[in-house]
């Protein structure tokens, strides 16, 4: 257990917990966590994950702003869903991102597990973008990422981080349930499905 891993784990847990509760502190704690993990992943040659943390650093700053001022008339942002068209576009984007990143890291670096690592990384990018905009679907992506990440980090002998992602998995399931309940409260007479809202912009 290194100081970097311990810092990333502790602040990572706080980040996901605050996210489940829609607490704005999810973003400053996230900044600390992703910075620590960026250095850790460089040390263990998971370069896709390292680059991902740099993206997360930027997204934490952006998400901080959007959650506070991204709603109508610069008000607090509310939970919404994607349209069917947006979900198709995002799915194609994830596939393209995974193939491109996996090819680059397998061809030009000594990265471990380049395609599995890139799958988790590519999905994480999309999940984080959706989280910034409080889209319900980001939880489904994070759940998938967490399952993949647990296996990757066990294989790379980073047990504490693997354990962290298992806890993330449990918290993400809880977050999905809580966010769906809140979204349902906005539409008390409408069942909450992927197509229950017609969001025109993302």
N, C-alpha and C positions, 0 to 999 in steps of 0.2 A: 504494500500500500504506500503510494507516494503522496507527498503533500498536494501535488496537483490533482491527483485522482480524488483525494479526500475532499478538497475544496469544491471540485466539480460535482461530486456526489451530493454533498450537503446543500449547496446552493441550487443544484438541479432539483432536488426534492422540494425545496421551497418554491421554485419556479412553477412546477406542475401543480402543486397544492394551490397556489394563488391563482393559477389559470382556471382550475376547476371552480373556484369561488368567484371568478371574474374580478379578482382584486388587482389593482393596477401595479402592485408590488411584484407581480409576475415578471415584469420587464427589467427592473434594476437587478433583481436577484439573478435573472437570466443572463445579464451582461457579465456578472462575476463568474457564473458557471461555465459559459461557453468560452470565455477567455482561458480558464484553467484547462478545459478539455482540448483546446486548440494546441497548447503546448504538449499535453499528454499524447495526443494522437500523432504528433510529429515524431515523438520519441519512439513510438511503436510502429512507425511506417504505415499508418492508415491515413494516407494523404488525402483521399477523398473526404474522410471525416474531418481532417484538419481544415480543409478549405470550407467545408460545411459550417464549421464553427465561426469562421470569419463572416460568412453570410448571415449566420444567426446574430452576430454582434450588430450588424447593420439593421437587421429586422427587429431587434429588440428596441432600438431607438425609434424606428418607424412605428412599431406596434404601440409603444408608449404614447405617441402622439395620436394615433388613430383611435385608440380606445377612449382617450379623453375628449377628442374633438372631431371624430370621424362621422358622427351622426348628423341628422338634419340641423342646419343652422349652427354647426360646430358644437353640437351637444354630444353627450356620451353615446358611444356606439352600442347598438342593440344586436342581439343574435338574429341572424337570417340564414337562409339556405340558398344553394345554387340552383339554377335552372338545369333542365336536362341538357341543353346545348352546352352550357358551361362545364358540366361534368364530363361530357364527351371530349371537349377540347383539352381539359385538364388530364384526362386519361392518356390521350395521345401525347401530350407534353411530357408526362412521366415516362412513358416508354421511350421516347426519343432521348430524353435526358439520361436515362439509365444506359442505353446503348452507346451514346457518345462518351459519357464519362468512363464507363467500363472499358471501352476500346482505348481511350487515351491513356488511362492508368495502367492497363495491361501491356500496352505497346511501349510506352516511354518511361515507365518507372518500375521499381521493384516492389510495388504495392502488393500487400497480402490480400487475397480474396477480392480481386478488383471488381468483379461483376456483382457479387453479393453486397460488398461494401457500397458500391455505386447504386444498387437498388435501394438500399436503406437511405442513402444520402439523397438520391433524387426524389424519393417520396417525402423525405423530411423537408426539402426545400418547398415543395408544394403545400405540405401541411402547415408549415410556418407562415406562408403567404396567406393561406386561408384563415389561420388563427389571428393574424394581424387584423383581418376584416371581420372577425367574429362569425365565420361561417361554420355551421354545425358540422359539416362534412370533414373538417380537419381532424376530428377525433377518430374517425374510421381509419384515416391514413396513419395517424400516430400509433394506433393499436397494432397495425400491420408492421410498422417500423420497429416497434418495441419487441415484437416476437422475433423478427429477423436479428435484431441487435443482441438479444440475449444469447443466441447461438453464436454469433460472430465473436463476441467478447469472451465467452467461455473458451472458444477455440484459440483465441489469442492470449489466453491466460491473464485476463484482467477481471478477476472474479468480483471485485467490489463494484465495478462498473456494470457487469452483467446483472448483479443483484439489484443495482439501481434501476436498470431498465425493466426488470421484472416488477419492481414497485411502480415504475412509470406505467406499466401495462395495467395494473390494478387501478391506479389513479385515473388513467384515461377512460377506462370502462365506467368508472364513477362519474367522470366529467361528462361523458356522453349522455348518461342517464339524467344528470342534473340539467344539462343544457337543453335536452329534449323536453323536459318538464317545463322549463321556463319558456321555451318557444311555444309550447302548447298553451301556456297561460295567455299569450298574446292573441291566440286564435281559439278561444274556448269551445267554439262550435265546430271546429275543423280538425280532423285527424292530422297528426303531424307525419307527413310523408316527404320523400325527396321532392315531390312536385307540388307541395302545398303552398309554396310561395313563388311568385314570378319576379325574381330579382333581375333587373335589367342591366345592372352595371356591377363590375367587379374590379 
